[in-house]
């Protein structure tokens, strides 16, 4: 009788997992991935906002160097800072949109007003990132 019991146990162990067991494991993995995904995408948006703020600060620094070299005059556009080698690349925000640039600025008379349109790519909305608010 002991021999029959061992044979049954071996057959059960060799059988593997049932479809229900596999579905439960896949559901658990899916829930974990969903939780991680929501968290990761939230962090991605925060990183894009921070990156755009850094880009705006770089433009402001390049503008200071430009004005020092050109007796406090303003460039016509932010592209002028790039073409005259004050910036290493053409500046765009983290969403790939060009930045609005006004020099001298209304809010910053000594410098420039620089605006990113944000995620929605429409100026004048709540998600805009403005240089005078940093």
C-alpha positions as CSV (number, residue, x, y, z in Angstrom):
1,X,0.0,0.0,0.0
2,X,2.9,2.3,0.7
3,X,4.0,1.7,-2.9
4,X,0.6,2.8,-4.3
5,X,0.7,6.1,-2.3
6,X,4.1,7.0,-3.6
7,X,3.0,6.4,-7.2
8,X,0.0,8.7,-6.7
9,X,2.2,11.4,-5.2
10,X,4.6,11.2,-8.1
11,X,1.8,11.5,-10.6
12,X,0.3,14.5,-8.9
13,X,3.7,16.2,-8.7
14,X,4.5,15.6,-12.4
15,X,1.1,16.9,-13.4
16,X,2.1,20.6,-13.1
17,X,-0.1,23.6,-12.6
18,X,-3.8,23.8,-13.5
19,X,-5.3,26.5,-15.7
20,X,-6.9,28.1,-12.7
21,X,-3.6,28.3,-10.9
22,X,-1.9,29.9,-13.9
23,X,-4.8,32.4,-14.3
24,X,-4.5,33.4,-10.6
25,X,-0.7,34.0,-11.0
26,X,-1.2,36.0,-14.1
27,X,-3.9,38.1,-12.4
28,X,-1.6,38.8,-9.5
29,X,1.3,39.8,-11.8
30,X,-1.1,42.1,-13.8
31,X,-2.2,43.9,-10.6
32,X,1.4,44.4,-9.5
33,X,2.4,45.8,-12.9
34,X,-0.6,48.1,-13.0
35,X,0.3,49.6,-9.6
36,X,3.9,50.0,-10.7
37,X,2.9,51.5,-14.0
38,X,0.6,54.2,-12.5
39,X,3.4,55.2,-10.1
40,X,6.0,55.3,-12.9
41,X,3.9,57.4,-15.2
42,X,3.2,59.9,-12.4
43,X,7.0,60.2,-11.8
44,X,7.6,60.6,-15.5
45,X,5.3,63.7,-15.7
46,X,7.1,65.3,-12.7
47,X,10.4,64.6,-14.4
48,X,9.3,66.4,-17.6
49,X,8.2,69.5,-15.6
50,X,11.5,69.6,-13.8
51,X,13.4,69.1,-17.0
52,X,11.6,72.0,-18.6
53,X,12.3,74.2,-15.6
54,X,16.0,73.4,-16.0
55,X,15.9,74.3,-19.7
56,X,14.3,77.6,-18.9
57,X,17.0,78.4,-16.4
58,X,19.7,77.5,-19.0
59,X,18.1,79.9,-21.4
60,X,18.1,82.6,-18.8
61,X,21.8,82.0,-18.1
62,X,22.7,82.1,-21.8
63,X,20.7,85.3,-22.1
64,X,22.9,86.9,-19.3
65,X,26.0,85.9,-21.2
66,X,24.6,87.2,-24.4
67,X,23.7,90.6,-22.8
68,X,27.1,90.8,-21.2
69,X,28.8,90.3,-24.6
70,X,26.4,92.6,-26.5
71,X,25.9,95.6,-24.2
72,X,22.6,94.6,-22.6
73,X,20.8,94.1,-26.0
74,X,18.3,91.3,-26.4
75,X,18.4,88.5,-29.0
76,X,15.5,88.5,-31.4
77,X,14.6,85.0,-30.5
78,X,15.7,82.1,-28.4
79,X,17.1,80.6,-31.6
80,X,19.7,83.4,-31.8
81,X,21.2,82.1,-28.5
82,X,21.7,78.8,-30.2
83,X,23.0,80.1,-33.5
84,X,25.5,82.3,-31.7
85,X,26.7,79.4,-29.6
86,X,25.3,80.5,-26.2
87,X,23.3,77.3,-26.1
88,X,24.5,73.9,-27.2
89,X,21.2,72.8,-28.8
90,X,18.0,74.3,-30.0
91,X,15.8,74.6,-26.9
92,X,12.5,72.8,-26.8
93,X,10.5,71.8,-23.7
94,X,10.2,68.2,-22.5
95,X,7.1,67.7,-24.7
96,X,9.0,68.7,-27.8
97,X,7.4,72.1,-28.3
98,X,9.3,75.4,-28.8
99,X,9.4,77.8,-26.0
100,X,7.8,81.3,-26.2
101,X,10.5,84.0,-25.8
102,X,10.0,87.7,-25.3
103,X,13.0,90.0,-24.6
104,X,12.8,92.4,-22.8
105,X,10.0,90.7,-20.9
106,X,6.9,92.2,-19.4
107,X,7.5,90.4,-16.1
108,X,11.3,90.5,-16.2
109,X,12.4,93.8,-17.6
110,X,16.1,93.1,-17.3
111,X,15.8,89.7,-18.9
112,X,13.2,87.7,-20.9
113,X,9.9,86.1,-20.3
114,X,10.1,82.4,-21.3
115,X,7.1,80.2,-21.4
116,X,6.6,76.5,-22.0
117,X,3.1,75.6,-23.1
118,X,3.2,72.4,-21.0
119,X,1.7,69.0,-21.6
120,X,-1.4,70.3,-23.4
121,X,0.7,72.4,-25.8
122,X,-1.7,75.4,-25.5
123,X,-0.4,78.7,-24.1
124,X,-2.4,80.4,-21.3
125,X,-3.5,77.2,-19.6
126,X,-2.8,76.0,-16.0
127,X,0.0,73.7,-17.0
128,X,2.2,76.4,-18.5
129,X,5.6,76.8,-17.0
130,X,6.6,80.5,-16.8
131,X,10.1,81.8,-16.1
132,X,9.0,84.6,-13.8
133,X,7.2,82.0,-11.6
134,X,10.3,79.8,-11.0
